[in-house]
Protein backbone atom coordinates (compact mmCIF):
# COMPACT_ATOMS: atom_id res chain seq x y z
CA UNK A 1 0.00 0.00 0.00
CA UNK A 2 1.31 3.47 -0.86
CA UNK A 3 1.90 5.45 2.33
CA UNK A 4 2.41 8.74 0.43
CA UNK A 5 -1.25 8.82 -0.70
CA UNK A 6 -3.76 11.13 0.98
CA UNK A 7 -6.19 8.22 1.47
CA UNK A 8 -3.73 6.03 3.41
CA UNK A 9 -4.14 5.80 7.14
CA UNK A 10 -2.28 3.72 9.65
CA UNK A 11 -0.07 3.89 12.69
CA UNK A 12 3.66 3.37 12.28
CA UNK A 13 5.13 1.53 15.28
CA UNK A 14 8.71 0.97 16.37
CA UNK A 15 9.58 -1.36 19.23
CA UNK A 16 13.27 -2.11 19.91
CA UNK A 17 14.17 -1.47 16.27
CA UNK A 18 11.37 -3.62 14.85
CA UNK A 19 9.09 -1.48 12.69
CA UNK A 20 5.55 -2.30 11.60
CA UNK A 21 2.27 -0.60 10.65
CA UNK A 22 -0.95 -1.14 12.59
CA UNK A 23 -4.48 -0.48 11.31
CA UNK A 24 -3.30 0.14 7.74
CA UNK A 25 -6.17 0.99 5.40
CA UNK A 26 -7.20 3.07 2.42
CA UNK A 27 -10.20 5.37 2.85
CA UNK A 28 -10.97 5.18 -0.91
CA UNK A 29 -10.68 1.43 -1.59
CA UNK A 30 -11.79 -1.79 0.04
CA UNK A 31 -8.55 -3.58 -0.85
CA UNK A 32 -4.87 -3.01 -0.13
CA UNK A 33 -4.01 -3.00 -3.86
CA UNK A 34 -3.04 0.45 -5.11
CA UNK A 35 -2.21 -0.62 -8.67
CA UNK A 36 -4.29 1.39 -11.12
CA UNK A 37 -6.08 3.37 -8.41
CA UNK A 38 -7.78 6.43 -9.92
CA UNK A 39 -7.99 8.21 -6.54
CA UNK A 40 -4.22 8.46 -5.85
CA UNK A 41 -2.92 11.92 -4.96
CA UNK A 42 0.26 12.66 -3.09
CA UNK A 43 -0.63 13.84 0.42
CA UNK A 44 1.75 16.82 0.07
CA UNK A 45 -0.32 18.25 -2.82
CA UNK A 46 -3.73 18.33 -1.09
CA UNK A 47 -5.21 19.73 2.10
CA UNK A 48 -8.07 18.34 4.16
CA UNK A 49 -11.22 20.37 4.81
CA UNK A 50 -13.89 19.01 7.15
CA UNK A 51 -17.23 20.64 7.87
CA UNK A 52 -20.73 19.74 9.04
CA UNK A 53 -23.84 19.98 6.91
CA UNK A 54 -26.70 19.42 9.29
CA UNK A 55 -25.65 16.36 11.31
CA UNK A 56 -23.43 14.90 8.57
CA UNK A 57 -19.67 15.47 8.68
CA UNK A 58 -18.18 16.00 5.20
CA UNK A 59 -14.49 15.74 4.34
CA UNK A 60 -13.04 17.28 1.17
CA UNK A 61 -9.52 17.05 -0.19
CA UNK A 62 -8.62 20.28 -1.99
CA UNK A 63 -5.45 21.25 -3.91
CA UNK A 64 -2.93 23.26 -1.86
C-alpha positions in Angstrom: 0.0 0.0 0.0 1.3 3.5 -0.9 1.9 5.4 2.3 2.4 8.7 0.4 -1.2 8.8 -0.7 -3.8 11.1 1.0 -6.2 8.2 1.5 -3.7 6.0 3.4 -4.1 5.8 7.1 -2.3 3.7 9.7 -0.1 3.9 12.7 3.7 3.4 12.3 5.1 1.5 15.3 8.7 1.0 16.4 9.6 -1.4 19.2 13.3 -2.1 19.9 14.2 -1.5 16.3 11.4 -3.6 14.9 9.1 -1.5 12.7 5.5 -2.3 11.6 2.3 -0.6 10.6 -1.0 -1.1 12.6 -4.5 -0.5 11.3 -3.3 0.1 7.7 -6.2 1.0 5.4 -7.2 3.1 2.4 -10.2 5.4 2.8 -11.0 5.2 -0.9 -10.7 1.4 -1.6 -11.8 -1.8 0.0 -8.5 -3.6 -0.8 -4.9 -3.0 -0.1 -4.0 -3.0 -3.9 -3.0 0.5 -5.1 -2.2 -0.6 -8.7 -4.3 1.4 -11.1 -6.1 3.4 -8.4 -7.8 6.4 -9.9 -8.0 8.2 -6.5 -4.2 8.5 -5.9 -2.9 11.9 -5.0 0.3 12.7 -3.1 -0.6 13.8 0.4 1.7 16.8 0.1 -0.3 18.2 -2.8 -3.7 18.3 -1.1 -5.2 19.7 2.1 -8.1 18.3 4.2 -11.2 20.4 4.8 -13.9 19.0 7.1 -17.2 20.6 7.9 -20.7 19.7 9.0 -23.8 20.0 6.9 -26.7 19.4 9.3 -25.7 16.4 11.3 -23.4 14.9 8.6 -19.7 15.5 8.7 -18.2 16.0 5.2 -14.5 15.7 4.3 -13.0 17.3 1.2 -9.5 17.1 -0.2 -8.6 20.3 -2.0 -5.5 21.3 -3.9 -2.9 23.3 -1.9 
